[in-house]
Amino acid sequence: MARVYISSVIDVPAARVWERVRDFNGLPRWHPAIRDSRIENGEPADKVGCVRDFYLQNGDRIRERLLGLSDYDMFCTYSILESPMPLTDYIATIRLTPITDGDRCFAEWTAEFECEEAEEEGLVTGIGNDVFQAGFSALKRQLAI
């Protein structure tokens, strides 16, 4: 099983970061790689089980299911249903933790998935840098005080 782990410190309160990332349909508003997104069947974007269907800037389509969402613990867990990436059984979590020293946010984005051994290094690096770290870097720019 392949694993990706990226963490970052964002210099704004965790609650403010959570306002931005908790919307399961809100990726286009904060992640630079996402062109557009919609929740299938008109379901609420915070309903566990809802499916988001979105397109990357390069035109690739991805469908993901919301598996868990907690405003109290500030996390969102989801799975990939369809993707052009050569992987299966993908489960990811974005988790925010308040840093009380300076009222900042510790952000973690993790994923586990199955793939061919020859694909693992490229997928782990690509997801870690181009998706997770790119998202955290965009949040830092957008939320800078």
Phi and psi in degrees as GROMACS dihedral restraints (atoms count N, CA, C in turn):
[ dihedral_restraints ]
;  ai    aj    ak    al  type     phi  dphi    fc
    3     4     5     6     1   -84.6    20    10
    4     5     6     7     1   146.8    20    10
    6     7     8     9     1  -133.0    20    10
    7     8     9    10     1   139.5    20    10
    9    10    11    12     1  -122.8    20    10
   10    11    12    13     1   135.0    20    10
   12    13    14    15     1  -140.4    20    10
   13    14    15    16     1   121.7    20    10
   15    16    17    18     1  -130.7    20    10
   16    17    18    19     1   135.3    20    10
   18    19    20    21     1  -132.0    20    10
   19    20    21    22     1   158.1    20    10
   21    22    23    24     1  -156.9    20    10
   22    23    24    25     1   157.3    20    10
   24    25    26    27     1  -109.0    20    10
   25    26    27    28     1   125.6    20    10
   27    28    29    30     1  -111.0    20    10
   28    29    30    31     1   125.9    20    10
   30    31    32    33     1   -82.9    20    10
   31    32    33    34     1    46.2    20    10
   33    34    35    36     1  -140.5    20    10
   34    35    36    37     1   161.6    20    10
   36    37    38    39     1   -58.1    20    10
   37    38    39    40     1   143.6    20    10
   39    40    41    42     1   -56.6    20    10
   40    41    42    43     1   -38.0    20    10
   42    43    44    45     1   -60.9    20    10
   43    44    45    46     1   -35.0    20    10
   45    46    47    48     1   -70.5    20    10
   46    47    48    49     1   -39.8    20    10
   48    49    50    51     1   -65.6    20    10
   49    50    51    52     1   -42.3    20    10
   51    52    53    54     1   -61.0    20    10
   52    53    54    55     1   -37.7    20    10
   54    55    56    57     1   -55.2    20    10
   55    56    57    58     1   -34.9    20    10
   57    58    59    60     1   -79.9    20    10
   58    59    60    61     1   -43.4    20    10
   60    61    62    63     1   -93.1    20    10
   61    62    63    64     1   -14.3    20    10
   63    64    65    66     1   -70.0    20    10
   64    65    66    67     1   -23.8    20    10
   66    67    68    69     1   -73.3    20    10
   67    68    69    70     1   107.8    20    10
   69    70    71    72     1   -62.6    20    10
   70    71    72    73     1   -20.1    20    10
   72    73    74    75     1  -100.2    20    10
   73    74    75    76     1     4.7    20    10
   75    76    77    78     1   -94.3    20    10
   76    77    78    79     1     7.4    20    10
   78    79    80    81     1   -51.3    20    10
   79    80    81    82     1   -42.1    20    10
   81    82    83    84     1   -62.1    20    10
   82    83    84    85     1   -20.7    20    10
   84    85    86    87     1   -80.1    20    10
   85    86    87    88     1   -16.1    20    10
   87    88    89    90     1  -136.0    20    10
   88    89    90    91     1   -20.4    20    10
   90    91    92    93     1  -102.0    20    10
   91    92    93    94     1   122.3    20    10
   93    94    95    96     1   -66.1    20    10
   94    95    96    97     1   -19.0    20    10
   96    97    98    99     1   -84.0    20    10
   97    98    99   100     1    -9.8    20    10
   99   100   101   102     1  -100.6    20    10
  100   101   102   103     1   125.9    20    10
  102   103   104   105     1   -85.4    20    10
  103   104   105   106     1   -50.6    20    10
  105   106   107   108     1  -157.2    20    10
  106   107   108   109     1   163.2    20    10
  108   109   110   111     1  -153.1    20    10
  109   110   111   112     1   149.7    20    10
  111   112   113   114     1  -147.2    20    10
  112   113   114   115     1   151.5    20    10
  114   115   116   117     1   -93.3    20    10
  115   116   117   118     1   128.1    20    10
  117   118   119   120     1   -67.7    20    10
  118   119   120   121     1   150.8    20    10
  120   121   122   123     1    60.8    20    10
  121   122   123   124     1    19.9    20    10
  123   124   125   126     1    64.5    20    10
  124   125   126   127     1    20.2    20    10
  126   127   128   129     1   -74.4    20    10
  127   128   129   130     1   157.3    20    10
  129   130   131   132     1   -64.1    20    10
  130   131   132   133     1   145.8    20    10
  132   133   134   135     1   -72.3    20    10
  133   134   135   136     1    -9.2    20    10
  135   136   137   138     1  -110.3    20    10
  136   137   138   139     1    14.9    20    10
  138   139   140   141     1   -88.1    20    10
  139   140   141   142     1   117.2    20    10
  141   142   143   144     1   -56.8    20    10
  142   143   144   145     1   129.8    20    10
  144   145   146   147     1   104.2    20    10
  145   146   147   148     1   -15.9    20    10
  147   148   149   150     1   -66.2    20    10
  148   149   150   151     1   157.7    20    10
  150   151   152   153     1  -120.1    20    10
  151   152   153   154     1   127.3    20    10
  153   154   155   156     1  -100.2    20    10
  154   155   156   157     1   139.4    20    10
  156   157   158   159     1  -120.5    20    10
  157   158   159   160     1   113.8    20    10
  159   160   161   162     1  -137.6    20    10
  160   161   162   163     1   162.4    20    10
  162   163   164   165     1  -119.0    20    10
  163   164   165   166     1   137.9    20    10
  165   166   167   168     1   -79.4    20    10
  166   167   168   169     1   166.0    20    10
  168   169   170   171     1   -58.3    20    10
  169   170   171   172     1   -29.3    20    10
  171   172   173   174     1   -84.0    20    10
  172   173   174   175     1     1.2    20    10
  174   175   176   177     1    96.0    20    10
  175   176   177   178     1   -10.3    20    10
  177   178   179   180     1   -64.7    20    10
  178   179   180   181     1   143.6    20    10
  180   181   182   183     1  -106.9    20    10
  181   182   183   184     1   138.1    20    10
  183   184   185   186     1  -134.5    20    10
  184   185   186   187     1   140.3    20    10
  186   187   188   189     1  -120.6    20    10
  187   188   189   190     1   133.1    20    10
  189   190   191   192     1  -134.9    20    10
  190   191   192   193     1   148.0    20    10
  192   193   194   195     1  -109.7    20    10
  193   194   195   196     1   132.7    20    10
  195   196   197   198     1   -74.9    20    10
  196   197   198   199     1   120.1    20    10
  198   199   200   201     1  -101.4    20    10
  199   200   201   202     1   -25.8    20    10
  201   202   203   204     1  -163.8    20    10
  202   203   204   205     1   145.9    20    10
  204   205   206   207     1  -152.3    20    10
  205   206   207   208     1   126.5    20    10
  207   208   209   210     1  -134.5    20    10
  208   209   210   211     1   116.9    20    10
  210   211   212   213     1   -71.1    20    10
  211   212   213   214     1   -32.3    20    10
  213   214   215   216     1   -67.4    20    10
  214   215   216   217     1   -49.2    20    10
  216   217   218   219     1   -92.3    20    10
  217   218   219   220     1    -2.0    20    10
  219   220   221   222     1    50.2    20    10
  220   221   222   223     1    61.9    20    10
  222   223   224   225     1  -140.7    20    10
  223   224   225   226     1   157.4    20    10
  225   226   227   228     1  -138.4    20    10
  226   227   228   229     1   126.5    20    10
  228   229   230   231     1  -119.4    20    10
  229   230   231   232     1   137.2    20    10
  231   232   233   234     1  -147.4    20    10
  232   233   234   235     1   162.6    20    10
  234   235   236   237     1  -123.4    20    10
  235   236   237   238     1   154.6    20    10
  237   238   239   240     1   -90.7    20    10
  238   239   240   241     1   129.3    20    10
  240   241   242   243     1   -96.0    20    10
  241   242   243   244     1   -41.1    20    10
  243   244   245   246     1  -142.2    20    10
  244   245   246   247     1   137.8    20    10
  246   247   248   249     1  -162.7    20    10
  247   248   249   250     1   150.9    20    10
  249   250   251   252     1   -75.8    20    10
  250   251   252   253     1    -9.7    20    10
  252   253   254   255     1   -72.4    20    10
  253   254   255   256     1   143.0    20    10
  255   256   257   258     1   -82.0    20    10
  256   257   258   259     1    70.9    20    10
  258   259   260   261     1  -146.8    20    10
  259   260   261   262     1   163.5    20    10
  261   262   263   264     1  -138.8    20    10
  262   263   264   265     1   167.9    20    10
  264   265   266   267     1    54.1    20    10
  265   266   267   268     1    39.5    20    10
  267   268   269   270     1   -81.3    20    10
  268   269   270   271     1   122.1    20    10
  270   271   272   273     1  -129.3    20    10
  271   272   273   274     1   129.1    20    10
  273   274   275   276     1  -131.3    20    10
  274   275   276   277     1   155.1    20    10
  276   277   278   279     1  -138.6    20    10
  277   278   279   280     1   133.3    20    10
  279   280   281   282     1  -104.2    20    10
  280   281   282   283     1   127.4    20    10
  282   283   284   285     1  -132.7    20    10
  283   284   285   286     1   133.1    20    10
  285   286   287   288     1  -114.8    20    10
  286   287   288   289     1   139.4    20    10
  288   289   290   291     1  -131.3    20    10
  289   290   291   292     1   129.0    20    10
  291   292   293   294     1   -64.4    20    10
  292   293   294   295     1   138.0    20    10
  294   295   296   297     1  -104.9    20    10
  295   296   297   298     1   112.1    20    10
  297   298   299   300     1   -72.9    20    10
  298   299   300   301     1   -25.0    20    10
  300   301   302   303     1   -76.6    20    10
  301   302   303   304     1    95.7    20    10
  303   304   305   306     1    96.0    20    10
  304   305   306   307     1     3.4    20    10
  306   307   308   309     1    51.3    20    10
  307   308   309   310     1    57.0    20    10
  309   310   311   312     1  -113.9    20    10
  310   311   312   313     1  -174.4    20    10
  312   313   314   315     1  -130.3    20    10
  313   314   315   316     1   131.6    20    10
  315   316   317   318     1   -97.5    20    10
  316   317   318   319     1   120.1    20    10
  318   319   320   321     1  -113.4    20    10
  319   320   321   322     1   134.7    20    10
  321   322   323   324     1  -128.5    20    10
  322   323   324   325     1   139.3    20    10
  324   325   326   327     1  -133.0    20    10
  325   326   327   328     1   120.4    20    10
  327   328   329   330     1  -126.3    20    10
  328   329   330   331     1   155.8    20    10
  330   331   332   333     1  -152.3    20    10
  331   332   333   334     1   149.9    20    10
  333   334   335   336     1  -133.1    20    10
  334   335   336   337     1   143.1    20    10
  336   337   338   339     1  -162.1    20    10
  337   338   339   340     1   166.7    20    10
  339   340   341   342     1  -104.0    20    10
  340   341   342   343     1   143.8    20    10
  342   343   344   345     1  -162.3    20    10
  343   344   345   346     1   170.0    20    10
  345   346   347   348     1   -66.0    20    10
  346   347   348   349     1   143.3    20    10
  348   349   350   351     1   -56.0    20    10
  349   350   351   352     1   -37.3    20    10
  351   352   353   354     1   -67.3    20    10
  352   353   354   355     1   -21.6    20    10
  354   355   356   357     1   -93.2    20    10
  355   356   357   358     1   -17.3    20    10
  357   358   359   360     1   -58.5    20    10
  358   359   360   361     1   -52.1    20    10
  360   361   362   363     1   -59.6    20    10
  361   362   363   364     1   -45.0    20    10
  363   364   365   366     1   -64.3    20    10
  364   365   366   367     1   -41.1    20    10
  366   367   368   369     1   -67.1    20    10
  367   368   369   370     1   -45.6    20    10
  369   370   371   372     1   -61.0    20    10
  370   371   372   373     1   -45.5    20    10
  372   373   374   375     1   -66.7    20    10
  373   374   375   376     1   -45.8    20    10
  375   376   377   378     1   -63.4    20    10
  376   377   378   379     1   -47.2    20    10
  378   379   380   381     1   -64.9    20    10
  379   380   381   382     1   -44.1    20    10
  381   382   383   384     1   -61.5    20    10
  382   383   384   385     1   -47.2    20    10
  384   385   386   387     1   -84.4    20    10
  385   386   387   388     1   -51.4    20    10
  387   388   389   390     1   -80.2    20    10
  388   389   390   391     1   -22.3    20    10
  390   391   392   393     1  -108.2    20    10
  391   392   393   394     1   -65.5    20    10
  393   394   395   396     1   -67.8    20    10
  394   395   396   397     1   -56.6    20    10
  396   397   398   399     1   -66.0    20    10
  397   398   399   400     1   -36.8    20    10
  399   400   401   402     1   -61.5    20    10
  400   401   402   403     1   -37.9    20    10
  402   403   404   405     1   -66.3    20    10
  403   404   405   406     1   -45.7    20    10
  405   406   407   408     1   -64.0    20    10
  406   407   408   409     1   -40.4    20    10
  408   409   410   411     1   -64.0    20    10
  409   410   411   412     1   -39.4    20    10
  411   412   413   414     1   -65.2    20    10
  412   413   414   415     1   -41.7    20    10
  414   415   416   417     1   -60.7    20    10
  415   416   417   418     1   -42.4    20    10
  417   418   419   420     1   -58.8    20    10
  418   419   420   421     1   -45.2    20    10
  420   421   422   423     1   -65.2    20    10
  421   422   423   424     1   -45.3    20    10
  423   424   425   426     1   -69.9    20    10
  424   425   426   427     1   -33.5    20    10
  426   427   428   429     1   -99.5    20    10
  427   428   429   430     1     1.9    20    10
  429   430   431   432     1   -57.5    20    10
  430   431   432   433     1   134.5    20    10
